Amino acid sequence: MSASITALGPVAHPYTRLCAWLSRISLMAAVVMLVGIIVAVQVQVVGRYLFNNTPTWAEGLALQLVLYVTALGVAVGVRDAGHIGLESLAVLLPEAWRQRLELLIHALVAAFGALMTWSGWTWTRLKWDELDPMLGVPVGLDYLALVIAGVLIVLFSIEHIVALIRHEEVVPSWN
């Protein structure tokens, strides 16, 4: 491993630092949203069982936050190689073919992220004028989670492609 492999060190490439920062911010936002889910569900339970009056916004907020936590988690999983891979097949290949296969996989994941972004944006625009009856916010916010995750997946896949070409390693953001 060369000195430039450390994603957060002084010799890290600016794009790697940007992706590591985006990944850490996504993780922190997901943790805050998880706390929000817990609070919303607790408000719902307390309202139902203690006051016999369930707040309508609590369930809607929890569902909304679940969408965003999942989207951010998927994107960070792509960057930190937490997604399902064909490791057993790849290790059997010669080094040159292994790198080609990994490049292909990251290119396909980037294409999937681009498709997620495009379709999510289409649905966000189509549903923006509809209001969620429980929260009073645009229904398009549900689909905006796909856009955010898709953009992050594309960025993180490009980071992996560049790292493979440079014979470097992407260091997980929690290191």
Secondary structure, 3 states (H helix, E strand, C coil): CCHHHCCCCCCCCHHHHHHHHHHHHHHHHHHHHHHHHHHHHHHHHHHHHCCCCCCHHHHHHHHHHHHHHHHHHHHHHHHCCCCCCCHHHHCCCCHHHHHHHHHHHHHHHHHHHHHHHHHHHHHHHHHCCCECCCCCCECHHHHHHHHHHHHHHHHHHHHHHHHHHCCCCCCCCCC
